[in-house]
Amino acid sequence: MNANVNPLPEEQRATTRPGHVALVGAGPGGVELLTLRGAELLRDADVVITLREPAAEELSGFRDELLTHCREDVTTVRAEDIGDVNAFAVARAREGLRVVRLFSGDPFFGCRGADLVLACREAGVDVEVAPGVSSITAVPTFTGIPLLNEGATEVRVLNARARGAEVDWHEAAASDATLVILGGDAPLDEPAEFQGPGFDVLCKTLIAGGRPAATPVAVVRAGGTTRQTTVASTLARLVADLKAKDAKGHHLTAPAMMIVGAPVARRTELSWYESRPLFGWRVLVPRTKEQAAALSEQLSDHGAVPEEVPTISVEPPRTPQQMERAVRGLVTGRYQWVAFTSVNAVRAIRERLESYGLDARAFAGVKVAVVGEATARAVREFGIQPDLAPPADAQSSSGLVSVWPPYDAEIDPIERVLLPRADIATETLAAGLTELGWEIDDVTAYRTVRAAPPPAPVREAIKGGGFDAVLFTSSSTVRNLVGIAGKPHNTTVIAVIGPETEKTAIEFGLRVDVVAPKASVSALVGALSEYGAAKRLEAIEAGKPVLKPSQKRRGRRRKL
C-alpha cells in the first residue's frame, strides 16, 4: 500500500465524487467486530489514517488486519506521524480524496472523534461517523459478565484518568451500581506517575466509600481479542491476585478495564470466550501465506493466535517442456486420468491452461482423482467435479491407490495417467498405479524451495518454547521448519496431518501429540482442539490452573 498521499490531478476532480471524511469505529479488538458500514467505507477510501490509541499498539497485527478491507492502491498514514490529524484529514478531503480516520471502539466514546467532526463542519467538508462496538459493553460480554441482570439495575462508567473533573469515588462506592472503570491501569508500584489512580488505590477508595471488601471485581486486558486476560477477585484480594497472575507470566498490564459489582460473580458460569479449547494458544503454521489462510481462520475460531511462518516457496519447474507436453496431452486426449495430490498441482495446471487461453473444458473426457479436501475444493473451483477420492479415513496417496481401479484393456480406451506433482513428492502413487497396470506421465508441475529462515525472535520462540503448538501439514513442512529454525521445544504440542507426516516428524526426533483422523486442515485443527479441551478438563478436574503449554515448566528436550 502506498505510504505517500497523492492528490487527484486537477482535471480529474471535476469528474469524481467530492472529498469526504469518515470516522470509523474499529471495535474493541478483533477485526471481525468491525461493522459492515465501516468495512464499506474502508473499501471506498483513498486515504486511511490508522489507529493511534494505546489499545491498537497493544494488539499485534490488528491495524494490518483492518487494512485488508482496503483497495491495494489505498494510501495509509499512521496517526502518530501526523502533527494535526484533523487538519490533515480536512486538507486531503478538500483535494477530492475520500478519507477514513480509524478509532478504537467508538469514535465518540473515549476518543476525540467529536473534534474531527467539528473541524469538518467548519471547513464545509462532508463527514460521516460509522459507530463502532464499544468496549464498555463488548469487553464484559467477552468476559462472561452480564452488566445488567436480575440483580443489577444500574451501570456507571467512570474514567479514572478524567481531565478537568474529579471523579466522586466515594459517591460511586456508596451506590449499588455496577461500575465499569476505564484507565485504572497504572503499575501497582508506581501509581503516582499516572494521572489516574492504580488498581490498589481504586480498591482501597471503594472499600473506604462503603463497598464491602468481598465485592466481586474483575480486571480485563485486551478484551475481545485472543490475547484477552481476566483476573476475577474481590476488592480486598485484587491487588494480590494481580501480582500472582503477573508472577506466572500472564503480564496483565495496561490498557485494562475494571468491573466492580455483583454481575462479576457470574463470570464462572458464563465464561464462553476464554474457555475455548485453544484460547490464547500461540500456534505456529509453517505454510505460505496463501496456503495458511483457511487454517489460520479455523484456529482463530477455536481461540488460538495463529502465526504463519513460510517454510517453502513454490516456484515453476526449471524447464517448461514437461508441462507443455502435459497440456497438449490433455487437449489431444492422451490421458484417461489426471491425479491431483495437492492444491499447488491444481494451481500449476490451471495457470498453464489459462496461459494458452484454455479452461476446464480441456478436461472433457478425462477422469479426475484427488487427495485431500483442499485439493478437491480447488478442482471444483476450476469447474471440475472429481471422479475419485480416497476413503475419508485414508486421505493419502496410498489411500487413493486402494480405491483406484486396475487397468482393463477391454473397458479403458486409454491406459495413461497424468500425475502433476512437486519435484520432491513421494513415489507412492506412481508406484501403486504402475502395479495396477497404468502408464504414468510423472510431471514436475512445480518446485518446492526451502524458504529463508524466519526472524530471530521467531526462531528463539520455536526453540525456546514460545509457541504452544506447531501444525505440520506435510513431511516437507517438518523437514524445512527444522532446517531453517530448529526443533520445537519439548513443551510445544506437535500436531500432524497424517501418518506419513507423523513418520517424518518422528524421524526428526519429535514426539507427535496429535494426528488428524484424515488428511485435511479441518480435521487437523479439530484434533488439536480436542486435545486442548481434554488438557483443559484434566486441569480443572485436578483443581489445577489451566495453563497453556508454553506456560508449563520447561524440562528436558523432547524425547520419543
HELIX and SHEET records of a PDB file:
HELIX    1   1 GLU A   10  ARG A   13  1                                   4    
HELIX    2   2 VAL A   31  LEU A   33  5                                   3    
HELIX    3   3 LEU A   36  ASP A   44  1                                   9    
HELIX    4   4 PRO A   54  GLU A   58  1                                   5    
HELIX    5   5 PHE A   62  LEU A   66  1                                   5    
HELIX    6   6 LEU A   67  HIS A   69  5                                   3    
HELIX    7   7 ALA A   79  ASP A   81  5                                   3    
HELIX    8   8 VAL A   85  ARG A   94  1                                  10    
HELIX    9   9 GLY A  113  ALA A  123  1                                  11    
HELIX   10  10 SER A  135  THR A  143  1                                   9    
HELIX   11  11 TRP A  169  ALA A  174  1                                   6    
HELIX   12  12 PRO A  191  GLU A  193  5                                   3    
HELIX   13  13 PHE A  199  ALA A  208  1                                  10    
HELIX   14  14 LEU A  238  ALA A  247  1                                  10    
HELIX   15  15 ALA A  262  ARG A  266  5                                   5    
HELIX   16  16 ARG A  267  LEU A  270  1                                   4    
HELIX   17  17 LYS A  289  ASP A  301  1                                  13    
HELIX   18  18 GLN A  321  THR A  332  1                                  12    
HELIX   19  19 VAL A  343  SER A  355  1                                  13    
HELIX   20  20 ALA A  360  PHE A  363  5                                   4    
HELIX   21  21 GLU A  373  GLU A  381  1                                   9    
HELIX   22  22 SER A  397  VAL A  403  1                                   7    
HELIX   23  23 THR A  428  GLU A  435  1                                   8    
HELIX   24  24 ALA A  456  GLY A  464  1                                   9    
HELIX   25  25 SER A  475  ALA A  485  1                                  11    
HELIX   26  26 PRO A  499  GLU A  507  1                                   9    
HELIX   27  27 VAL A  521  GLU A  541  1                                  21    
HELIX   28  28 PRO A  549  GLN A  551  5                                   3    
SHEET    1   A 5 THR A  75  VAL A  77  0                                        
SHEET    2   A 5 VAL A  47  ILE A  49  1                                        
SHEET    3   A 5 ARG A  98  PHE A 103  1                                        
SHEET    4   A 5 HIS A  20  GLY A  25  1                                        
SHEET    5   A 5 ASP A 126  ALA A 130  1                                        
SHEET    1   B 5 VAL A 155  ASN A 159  0                                        
SHEET    2   B 5 THR A 178  LEU A 182  1                                        
SHEET    3   B 5 ALA A 256  VAL A 260 -1                                        
SHEET    4   B 5 PRO A 216  ARG A 221 -1                                        
SHEET    5   B 5 THR A 229  THR A 234 -1                                        
SHEET    1   C 5 VAL A 305  GLU A 308  0                                        
SHEET    2   C 5 ARG A 282  VAL A 285  1                                        
SHEET    3   C 5 ALA A 469  PHE A 472  1                                        
SHEET    4   C 5 VAL A 493  VAL A 496  1                                        
SHEET    5   C 5 VAL A 514  VAL A 515  1                                        
SHEET    1   D 5 ILE A 312  GLU A 315  0                                        
SHEET    2   D 5 GLU A 439  ARG A 450 -1                                        
SHEET    3   D 5 ARG A 416  ALA A 422  1                                        
SHEET    4   D 5 TRP A 337  PHE A 340  1                                        
SHEET    5   D 5 LYS A 367  VAL A 370  1                                        
END                                                                             
